[in-house]
Amino acid sequence: MKRTLLAATLAAFTALPALASDGPAIDDARKAEITTLLTAQGYEVRKIDSEDGMIEVYALKDGKRYELYLDAALQIVRTKIDD
């Protein structure tokens, strides 16, 4: 019984990092496409993640830090400037 409980606990904890992601993983080809698109608009892309079903991009432009949220069609739907 103790071994079963231990095995179940270990299985649960190893699955936690996978559950921490808020959206599907973004493959390297998609990241390259996003980087190319935003670089053409003057952004310097720093990091690309997925959050709440959207693509979240951390970037710099004109000395300011931006959080950009893109939809599946790679349209910017929300922009947040970090001061």
PyMOL CGO cylinders between C-alpha atoms (Angstrom):
from pymol import cmd
from pymol.cgo import CYLINDER

trace = [
    CYLINDER, 0.00, 0.00, 0.00, 2.80, 2.43, 0.89, 0.3, 1, 1, 1, 1, 1, 1,
    CYLINDER, 2.80, 2.43, 0.89, 4.58, 1.70, -2.38, 0.3, 1, 1, 1, 1, 1, 1,
    CYLINDER, 4.58, 1.70, -2.38, 1.41, 2.36, -4.35, 0.3, 1, 1, 1, 1, 1, 1,
    CYLINDER, 1.41, 2.36, -4.35, 0.92, 5.67, -2.57, 0.3, 1, 1, 1, 1, 1, 1,
    CYLINDER, 0.92, 5.67, -2.57, 4.56, 6.61, -3.14, 0.3, 1, 1, 1, 1, 1, 1,
    CYLINDER, 4.56, 6.61, -3.14, 4.34, 5.72, -6.84, 0.3, 1, 1, 1, 1, 1, 1,
    CYLINDER, 4.34, 5.72, -6.84, 1.14, 7.74, -7.24, 0.3, 1, 1, 1, 1, 1, 1,
    CYLINDER, 1.14, 7.74, -7.24, 2.69, 10.74, -5.48, 0.3, 1, 1, 1, 1, 1, 1,
    CYLINDER, 2.69, 10.74, -5.48, 5.81, 10.63, -7.64, 0.3, 1, 1, 1, 1, 1, 1,
    CYLINDER, 5.81, 10.63, -7.64, 3.72, 10.35, -10.80, 0.3, 1, 1, 1, 1, 1, 1,
    CYLINDER, 3.72, 10.35, -10.80, 1.65, 13.37, -9.77, 0.3, 1, 1, 1, 1, 1, 1,
    CYLINDER, 1.65, 13.37, -9.77, 4.71, 15.53, -9.07, 0.3, 1, 1, 1, 1, 1, 1,
    CYLINDER, 4.71, 15.53, -9.07, 6.45, 14.62, -12.31, 0.3, 1, 1, 1, 1, 1, 1,
    CYLINDER, 6.45, 14.62, -12.31, 3.33, 15.64, -14.24, 0.3, 1, 1, 1, 1, 1, 1,
    CYLINDER, 3.33, 15.64, -14.24, 3.13, 19.10, -12.63, 0.3, 1, 1, 1, 1, 1, 1,
    CYLINDER, 3.13, 19.10, -12.63, 5.58, 20.87, -14.97, 0.3, 1, 1, 1, 1, 1, 1,
    CYLINDER, 5.58, 20.87, -14.97, 3.54, 19.72, -17.96, 0.3, 1, 1, 1, 1, 1, 1,
    CYLINDER, 3.54, 19.72, -17.96, 0.38, 21.12, -16.39, 0.3, 1, 1, 1, 1, 1, 1,
    CYLINDER, 0.38, 21.12, -16.39, 2.05, 24.47, -15.65, 0.3, 1, 1, 1, 1, 1, 1,
    CYLINDER, 2.05, 24.47, -15.65, 1.99, 25.48, -19.31, 0.3, 1, 1, 1, 1, 1, 1,
    CYLINDER, 1.99, 25.48, -19.31, -0.98, 27.67, -20.21, 0.3, 1, 1, 1, 1, 1, 1,
    CYLINDER, -0.98, 27.67, -20.21, -1.09, 26.65, -23.82, 0.3, 1, 1, 1, 1, 1, 1,
    CYLINDER, -1.09, 26.65, -23.82, 0.38, 24.39, -26.45, 0.3, 1, 1, 1, 1, 1, 1,
    CYLINDER, 0.38, 24.39, -26.45, 4.11, 24.44, -27.01, 0.3, 1, 1, 1, 1, 1, 1,
    CYLINDER, 4.11, 24.44, -27.01, 5.33, 26.64, -29.82, 0.3, 1, 1, 1, 1, 1, 1,
    CYLINDER, 5.33, 26.64, -29.82, 7.73, 24.87, -32.17, 0.3, 1, 1, 1, 1, 1, 1,
    CYLINDER, 7.73, 24.87, -32.17, 10.94, 26.41, -33.49, 0.3, 1, 1, 1, 1, 1, 1,
    CYLINDER, 10.94, 26.41, -33.49, 9.56, 27.05, -36.98, 0.3, 1, 1, 1, 1, 1, 1,
    CYLINDER, 9.56, 27.05, -36.98, 6.62, 29.01, -35.54, 0.3, 1, 1, 1, 1, 1, 1,
    CYLINDER, 6.62, 29.01, -35.54, 8.97, 30.97, -33.26, 0.3, 1, 1, 1, 1, 1, 1,
    CYLINDER, 8.97, 30.97, -33.26, 11.12, 31.85, -36.28, 0.3, 1, 1, 1, 1, 1, 1,
    CYLINDER, 11.12, 31.85, -36.28, 8.02, 33.02, -38.17, 0.3, 1, 1, 1, 1, 1, 1,
    CYLINDER, 8.02, 33.02, -38.17, 6.94, 35.21, -35.22, 0.3, 1, 1, 1, 1, 1, 1,
    CYLINDER, 6.94, 35.21, -35.22, 10.45, 36.62, -34.82, 0.3, 1, 1, 1, 1, 1, 1,
    CYLINDER, 10.45, 36.62, -34.82, 10.67, 37.49, -38.53, 0.3, 1, 1, 1, 1, 1, 1,
    CYLINDER, 10.67, 37.49, -38.53, 7.25, 39.15, -38.49, 0.3, 1, 1, 1, 1, 1, 1,
    CYLINDER, 7.25, 39.15, -38.49, 7.94, 41.27, -35.41, 0.3, 1, 1, 1, 1, 1, 1,
    CYLINDER, 7.94, 41.27, -35.41, 11.50, 42.15, -36.44, 0.3, 1, 1, 1, 1, 1, 1,
    CYLINDER, 11.50, 42.15, -36.44, 10.06, 43.61, -39.65, 0.3, 1, 1, 1, 1, 1, 1,
    CYLINDER, 10.06, 43.61, -39.65, 7.86, 45.81, -37.42, 0.3, 1, 1, 1, 1, 1, 1,
    CYLINDER, 7.86, 45.81, -37.42, 10.88, 47.08, -35.48, 0.3, 1, 1, 1, 1, 1, 1,
    CYLINDER, 10.88, 47.08, -35.48, 10.75, 44.78, -32.44, 0.3, 1, 1, 1, 1, 1, 1,
    CYLINDER, 10.75, 44.78, -32.44, 13.70, 42.90, -30.97, 0.3, 1, 1, 1, 1, 1, 1,
    CYLINDER, 13.70, 42.90, -30.97, 12.17, 39.62, -29.79, 0.3, 1, 1, 1, 1, 1, 1,
    CYLINDER, 12.17, 39.62, -29.79, 13.50, 38.31, -26.48, 0.3, 1, 1, 1, 1, 1, 1,
    CYLINDER, 13.50, 38.31, -26.48, 11.16, 35.45, -25.49, 0.3, 1, 1, 1, 1, 1, 1,
    CYLINDER, 11.16, 35.45, -25.49, 8.13, 33.63, -26.91, 0.3, 1, 1, 1, 1, 1, 1,
    CYLINDER, 8.13, 33.63, -26.91, 5.65, 31.67, -24.76, 0.3, 1, 1, 1, 1, 1, 1,
    CYLINDER, 5.65, 31.67, -24.76, 2.02, 30.68, -24.84, 0.3, 1, 1, 1, 1, 1, 1,
    CYLINDER, 2.02, 30.68, -24.84, -0.43, 31.94, -22.25, 0.3, 1, 1, 1, 1, 1, 1,
    CYLINDER, -0.43, 31.94, -22.25, -4.21, 31.73, -22.00, 0.3, 1, 1, 1, 1, 1, 1,
    CYLINDER, -4.21, 31.73, -22.00, -4.45, 30.27, -25.50, 0.3, 1, 1, 1, 1, 1, 1,
    CYLINDER, -4.45, 30.27, -25.50, -2.48, 33.14, -27.03, 0.3, 1, 1, 1, 1, 1, 1,
    CYLINDER, -2.48, 33.14, -27.03, 1.13, 33.61, -28.06, 0.3, 1, 1, 1, 1, 1, 1,
    CYLINDER, 1.13, 33.61, -28.06, 2.94, 35.87, -25.60, 0.3, 1, 1, 1, 1, 1, 1,
    CYLINDER, 2.94, 35.87, -25.60, 6.05, 37.67, -26.86, 0.3, 1, 1, 1, 1, 1, 1,
    CYLINDER, 6.05, 37.67, -26.86, 8.49, 39.72, -24.82, 0.3, 1, 1, 1, 1, 1, 1,
    CYLINDER, 8.49, 39.72, -24.82, 10.25, 42.26, -27.01, 0.3, 1, 1, 1, 1, 1, 1,
    CYLINDER, 10.25, 42.26, -27.01, 12.07, 45.59, -27.10, 0.3, 1, 1, 1, 1, 1, 1,
    CYLINDER, 12.07, 45.59, -27.10, 11.31, 48.54, -29.36, 0.3, 1, 1, 1, 1, 1, 1,
    CYLINDER, 11.31, 48.54, -29.36, 12.59, 52.11, -29.14, 0.3, 1, 1, 1, 1, 1, 1,
    CYLINDER, 12.59, 52.11, -29.14, 14.16, 51.40, -25.75, 0.3, 1, 1, 1, 1, 1, 1,
    CYLINDER, 14.16, 51.40, -25.75, 10.88, 50.16, -24.23, 0.3, 1, 1, 1, 1, 1, 1,
    CYLINDER, 10.88, 50.16, -24.23, 9.94, 46.65, -23.12, 0.3, 1, 1, 1, 1, 1, 1,
    CYLINDER, 9.94, 46.65, -23.12, 6.76, 45.21, -24.58, 0.3, 1, 1, 1, 1, 1, 1,
    CYLINDER, 6.76, 45.21, -24.58, 4.54, 42.24, -23.85, 0.3, 1, 1, 1, 1, 1, 1,
    CYLINDER, 4.54, 42.24, -23.85, 2.71, 41.40, -27.05, 0.3, 1, 1, 1, 1, 1, 1,
    CYLINDER, 2.71, 41.40, -27.05, -0.16, 38.94, -27.31, 0.3, 1, 1, 1, 1, 1, 1,
    CYLINDER, -0.16, 38.94, -27.31, -0.79, 37.37, -30.70, 0.3, 1, 1, 1, 1, 1, 1,
    CYLINDER, -0.79, 37.37, -30.70, -3.65, 35.19, -31.89, 0.3, 1, 1, 1, 1, 1, 1,
    CYLINDER, -3.65, 35.19, -31.89, -3.28, 32.03, -33.97, 0.3, 1, 1, 1, 1, 1, 1,
    CYLINDER, -3.28, 32.03, -33.97, -3.16, 34.14, -37.16, 0.3, 1, 1, 1, 1, 1, 1,
    CYLINDER, -3.16, 34.14, -37.16, -0.18, 36.07, -35.67, 0.3, 1, 1, 1, 1, 1, 1,
    CYLINDER, -0.18, 36.07, -35.67, -2.15, 39.28, -35.35, 0.3, 1, 1, 1, 1, 1, 1,
    CYLINDER, -2.15, 39.28, -35.35, -1.25, 41.45, -32.35, 0.3, 1, 1, 1, 1, 1, 1,
    CYLINDER, -1.25, 41.45, -32.35, -4.39, 41.58, -30.24, 0.3, 1, 1, 1, 1, 1, 1,
    CYLINDER, -4.39, 41.58, -30.24, -2.98, 43.19, -27.11, 0.3, 1, 1, 1, 1, 1, 1,
    CYLINDER, -2.98, 43.19, -27.11, 0.12, 45.23, -26.29, 0.3, 1, 1, 1, 1, 1, 1,
    CYLINDER, 0.12, 45.23, -26.29, 1.44, 46.00, -22.83, 0.3, 1, 1, 1, 1, 1, 1,
    CYLINDER, 1.44, 46.00, -22.83, 4.35, 48.37, -22.26, 0.3, 1, 1, 1, 1, 1, 1,
    CYLINDER, 4.35, 48.37, -22.26, 6.51, 47.55, -19.24, 0.3, 1, 1, 1, 1, 1, 1,
    CYLINDER, 6.51, 47.55, -19.24, 8.01, 50.60, -17.58, 0.3, 1, 1, 1, 1, 1, 1,
]
cmd.load_cgo(trace, "trace")
